Amino acid sequence: MPIEEVDQIVAAPSLVRAMRFRDVVLFLVITGFSVRWIANASAAGPSAVVVWIGASLAFQIPLVLTVLELSSRYPDEGGIYVWTKHAFGGFSGFLTGWTYWASNLPYFPALLYFMAANALFMGGAHGRTLAASPAYFIIASSLGLAIGVGLNIAGLNVGKWLHNIGALGMCVPTTILVVLSAIVWARFGSATPLTRASFVPGTHLKDVIFWSTVAFSLSGAESASMLGDEIENPRFTLPRALLISGSIIPLLFIVTTIGVLVALTPDHVTIISGFMDAIAILAARLHVGWIVAVCAALITAGSLGQCGAWVAASARLPFVAGIDRYLPAAFGRLHPRWGTPHVSLLVLGAISVVFIVLSQIGTGVSGAYNVMVSVSVITFFIPYLLMFAAAIRLQHEPMPPGAFRIWGGRPVATLVAAVGFTTTAISCVLSLIPDPSDPNPILSFTKVAGLTAVTVLIGVALYLMGAARARRAALATQPVQHAA
């Protein structure tokens, strides 16, 4: 029996449609926008604004439009996993889900360390004394992860409030930063000269590599689609939520980057605390120092909400793979009380804790962790390559009744997906190039390329074992034929 014929041998368990239109919009905002990336961009100077615009045109808009049509065609649980499976079969669907899920493992420690670092601003000078404490970061990050996983196990009708509050926790401090920077710019001028020449992007190798980071930070439009069976009227809700969030997110990145540069020069922007450093400087100049602790608390809540949202999205991939029997059936089970994929959530949380601890153990392991972060960028783009290719392939299929079609029909949809595929492929290549300051670029390239290959090969091995498991399950359900 072909593998594709046993993909759906087990009916999907019933899920609660807890996500309404407002929840989906805020979910897309919290997974698509983060002040973590503002410091990275600001360190490149005003030219980052032009790079944001270019990345929006070449990557984010094609991504939003492609997800918009695919999520309306197939508004099912698992999102990107389902789309690529429809286009290319079970192997492509599983590999898409596996690489997407694996890329998030080193993402959670980075996000939670950012949360822990910014939480210290709530304690003023006393709180900053913990900035060099590994124990503090491990404990704070583990607690944050436990909150994100625990609330999601309790159900999206509970967990969604963490996501919603998180979205506000990111957007309100961003608004405060923009307002403060506008006042300071009008009264005292900008710390960074904002001349016409300063907005011209550099073309050195380091600048070009930076472009792929910007593209990576504009990802996430597909996140809510993972919860398709938990969204009210997803074929109607997802496209409209994507249009709203897709318009807001690039604007937030652009205005916030300018706000940070009003407060700081690029060489004084630190990656982990640049956003809060900018707020602290602006608040001091305007004698409103109390606002720093408020923003720190909001950013902490925003990071928690972001963690919870990505936990929810990522955990649905092993869940649907468990239903298809490509992973053990336990992954496809729902909690008897809350109706959530608790096994998938708990496994994701447990492995993420391992990554949190590894990132703080010795320089050797920390170095390995940094390589894994680079690997996560490439493995995150692999599902996008498959998704854009699937969007082109599926143009041959008729649109279901009520599905949302990209304006211009099949030719425009194909062109949009092709642009997204090309930009993603270029970003993958750029991510493989070591930093020009790397003392051993050949070794770094070998590690990143090798670990990426290992990640993919593990996915292939899991698929082959799962396919064999699915065949056995299919044979077990067939009636026994007796000889006459």
N, C-alpha and C positions, 0 to 999 in steps of 0.2 A: 504494500500500500504506500503511495507517495506521501512524503512528509506533509505536504500542504493539505492532504485530505484528513490528517489527524490533528491539524492545528486547533480545531474547535470541538474535540471529542468530549470536552467537559463544559457544560454551560456555565457562563459567568455568574458568580453569586450576585445577589441583589445588593445594591449600594444605595445609600441615602443621598438624594439630591439636595444638599445643604447649601450650595453656592448659588447666590442670586447675582443679578447683573452688577450691583455695586461691589459685591465681594470679589467678582472676577476682575473688575477694573483695578481694584486695589491690589489684588494678587499679582496682576501683571506689572503694576507699578513697583511693588516691593521686590519682585524677581528681576525686573529690568533696569532699575535705577539703584545705585548705591553710591554714597559719598566716598566709599573706599577708593573708587577710581578717579575721583576728582584730584587727589593729591598726585597720582601718577601723571595725569594730564597737565596739571599746573607746573610740575617740575620741568616740562618741556617748553614752558613759556607761552606767550600769546598765540603762537602758531598752532597750538593745540586746538584752538577754536575752529580754525579752518579744517584741521584733520577731523574734528567731530562732524563737521558739515559733510565732508567728503565721505566719511565712513557711514553716515546716515543715508546718503544717496546710493552708495555702492553696496551696502550690506543691510542696514537696519530696515530700510523701506522694502527692499526685495524680500527680506525675512518676514516682515509683518504681512505683506500681501500674500506670500506663499502659504504661511500658516493660516491666514484668514480663509483661503479657499480650501485647503486640505482639512481644516477643522470643521468646515461646513459640509464638505463631502462625507467625511467619516468622523462624526462627533462621538467617538467611542473612548472608553477608558484605555489609557496607554498612549494616546496621541501619536507621537513620532514613531513609536514601535508599530502601531497599527498601519500607518500610512505606508511605510517602507515594506511591510509584509504584504499589503495589498498589491503593491507595484512589482515587487521582485521575489516574493515568497518568504517562507519561514526563516531561512538562514539570514537574509538581509535584515528582517525585522528583529531577530534576536541580537545580531551584531550591533545594530543601531542602539537597541536598548542597553546592551552590555557596556559599550563604550561611553554612552551618555552617563550611565550610572557610575562607572568607574572613575570618570573625570571629576565627579563631585566629591570623591573621598578626600583628596587633599584640599578641596575648596573649603570644607567646613572648618578645619583648624584655622585657616587664614582669616575667614570671616569672624570666627569666635575670638581670635586674638585681637582683632580690630575692635570688637565689642569690648573686650576686657581692658584694652589700652585706653579707650575713650571714656570708659566708666570711671577711670581714675581722676578725670577732671572734676567729677562731682565732689571729690574730697579735697580739692585745692592742693596746696603744697604738700600736705601730709599724705594725700592719696598718691601723689607722684613718686613717693619713696618706694612703692611696690613695682615701679616700672621695670626693674631689672630682676624681679623675683619669678623664677620658673614655676615655683609652687603655686603662686597666685594665678598665673595664666592657665595652668593645668586645671586647677579647681574651678576657676570662674568659667572657663570654656566648657568643662564637663557639665557644670550646672546648667549653663545655657543650652547645651545640647539636650540634656535631660528634660528641660522645659519644652523645647521644641518637639521632641519625640513623644513625650507624655501627653501633651495636649492634642496631638494628632491621633494618638491611639484612642483618646476619649471621644474622637469624632470630629469631622470637619465643622459641624455645627458649634463646636467648642473651639477647635484649633483656628477657625477662620478669624476669630476675634483677635488672636495674636497677630495674624497676617495683616488685618485691617489696621490695628494700632501701630504695627510696624511701618506700614506705608505712611501713616501720618508722622511717625517718628523720624522718617527720612525727609519728608517734604517740608515739615514746619521749620526745622533748623536750616534747611536750604533757603527757605523764604527769609528767615531772620538774617542769614549771611548776606543775601542779596540786598536787603534793605540797609543793613549796616554799612556794607561796602559802598552803596550808592551815596549815602550821607557823607562817609569819610572821603570818597572821591571828590564830591562837590566842595567840601570844606578844605581838605588838605592835599588833595591830589592822590595819585596812585603810586604805590611802592614800586611797581613794575611799569616802565614806560610803555604805554599802549599806542605806539606809532604804527603807521601803515607798514613800514618795513618789518616790524616785529611780528606781524601776523603771517609772514611768508614762511611756509614750512621748510625745514632743512631737508637736504637730500643725501646727507651722509648715511652710512650703513646703520648707525645707531638710531637715526631718525626714522628710517624706513622700517626697522624692526618694531619701533614704537607704534607704527600704524596698525600692526596686527593686534597689539594689546588693546587699542581703541576699539577695533572691531569686536574683540572678545567681550569688552565691557558693554557693548550694545546688544548682546544676545539676551535670550530669555523670553522672547515673544511666544515660544511654543510651550512654556511651562504650564499654563492653566489648562491646555488641551490634554495633559496627562490625566486630568480629573473629569474627563468627558461625561462619564456616567454619574457624576456627583454634582453636575451643574444643571440648574433648571433650564430647560429648552436650549441645549447647547448650540444647536444649529442656528438659532437666532441670537443668543447671548454672546458667544465667542467672537464673531466677526465685529460686532459693534463695540465690544470692550477693547478689541485689538486696535480699532481705529482711534479710539480716545487715548488709550495708553501710549500707542505708537506716536501720537502727536505731542504728548506731554514730555516723554522721556528725553529725547534729544535736546529740547529746549532747557530742561533742568540741568543737563550736563554742561551746556554752553554757558548759561548765565552764572552757574556756580563756579566754573573754572575762572571766569573773569573776576568774580568776587574774591576768590582766593588770591589772585594776582594783584588785586588792589591792596591787599593786606601784606603780602609777602613777595619777595623776589624769587624767581624760580630756584636759585641755588640755596635758598633757605626753606624750601618746602620738603618736609620729611614725609615719607610714604605712608606711615601708619597713623600719624597724628596731624598731618598737614591741615586738614579741614578744621579741627578744633583749635589748632594753633592760630589759624586765621581769625576765627571767631574771638579768641582771647585777645588778640591784638586790636581788632576793631572795637571790641567792647571796652578795652582800656582807654582807647583814644576818645571814646564818647562817654566815658565814665558810667558805664552800665555793666560793671563787672559781674553782677548777680546773674546775668543772662547766660554766662558760661556754664554754670552748673545745670541750668535748665536745659540747654542744648545738649550737654553731655548725657543727661538722663534720657532725652528724646532719642539721641543717636543709639544709646544702649538698647532702648526699646525697639528701635528700628532694626538693629542688627539681630535681635532675638526674633523679631517677626520675619526677617529675611531667612534666618536659619530654619524657622518652622515651615515657611513656604517651600523652600527647596527640599526639605525633608519630605514634605507631603508629595511634591512632584516626583522626586527621584524614587520614592518607595513604591510608586504605582508601576514601575517598570518590572521589577522582580515579581510583583503581584500578578500582572497579566502573563508573564512568562511561566509562572507557576500554574496558572489556569490552563495554559497550552501544554503543560507538562515538560517544557524545556528546562525547568528547574523543579526540584522536589515539590510535590503537591501542597506541602505545608505553606509555601509562599503564596498560594492562591486562596488560602482560607481567610475568612472574616472572623473578627472577634465576636463571640456569642452574644455579648451584651451591647457593644457599641457599633458593631457592623463595620469595622475598619480592618485593613490589611495589617494586623498587628505583628505578624511574624516578619514580614518584609520591613516594617518600621523598626522593629527591635534589632534585626540583623544589621541594618544600615547604621543605627545608633552605636552598636557595639564596635563595628569596624571603624567608625569615625573616632571613637574614643582612643583606639589604638594609634591612629594617626596623630591625635592630639598629644599623646604621651611621647611618641617617637620624635616629634618636632622639637622636644626639649631635652633629649638625651644626647649629650656629647656632641662635639663638633662633627664627627664622622657621620652620625645619623642625621644631624641637622643638614649636612651637605646633601645627603641622599634625599632628604625631604624636599630641599630646594629643587633638585632635579625632578622630583615627582610633580612639583607644581608646574614646571615647564612641560612635562609630559601631559598634564591634565589639559593644557590649552589645546594641544594637537588632538588628543582623544575626544575632546569636546567638539572639535570641528568635524571629525569623521562622521558623526550622525547627521550633521548639517549637509555634508556632501551627498549622503544617501537620501536625505529628505528632499533637497532641491532636485536631484535626479528623479526621485519618485514623482515629484510634482510635474515634471516634463512627461514622464511615462504615462501618468494617469490622465493626461489631457485627452487621450483617445477614448476614455470611458465617458458615457453620458452623465450629465449632472443629475443628482437625485432631486426630486421635487422639493422646492423650498430652499435648496442650497444656495449659498452666496457665491456669485461668479465675479472674478476680477474684471473691472471695466476693460472693454476691448476684446473680451473672450479669449479663445485658445491662443492666438498669436501673441497677445500681450502677456498672458500668463506664462507662456513658454519663454519669452524674452526675459521676463522678470526673474524666473527661476534660473535661467542661464547666467544672468548677471550675478545673482547670489552665489551660484556654484563657483563661478570664476573667482569672485572675491574671496570666498572661503578657501579655495585651493591655493591662492596666492598667500593667504594668511598662514596656512599650514606650512608652506615652504619657508616663510619668514620666521616662523616660530622655531624652525630647526636650526637657524643660523645663530651661533653663539654670540654673546655680547662682545663687542670689539675689545673690551678691557679684560676679557677672560684670559688668564695666563696659559691655559691649555685648551684651546678651542676644539682641537680634534677629539680629545677625550670627552669633552662636554657634548659634542655632537653625537659621538658614539653612544654615550649614556642615554641621551634623550631619544635618539632613533631606536636604540636597542630596547629600551623599556617600553616605548610605544609599540614596537613589534611584539614584545612579550605580552603586553596587555591585550592586543588583538588575538594572539595565539591562544591565550587563556579563554577568551570568548569563543573561539572556534572549538576548542576542546569541550567546553561546557555545552555548546550547541550539539555536538556529536553525541555526547552522553545523553543529553535531553531528548534528542531525536530517537535514539534507541529506546529510551524509557517510554516515549509516546507511542512507538510502534508496539511495544509489549502491551501497553494499556489498551491499544486498539484491538490487538489480537485477543486479549482476554475478554473483550465485550462481544466478540463475534460468536454466533451460535455454533455449537459443535455438530458437524455433519456425520451421521452414522451410515455405515455401509448398508446397502440394501440386503 
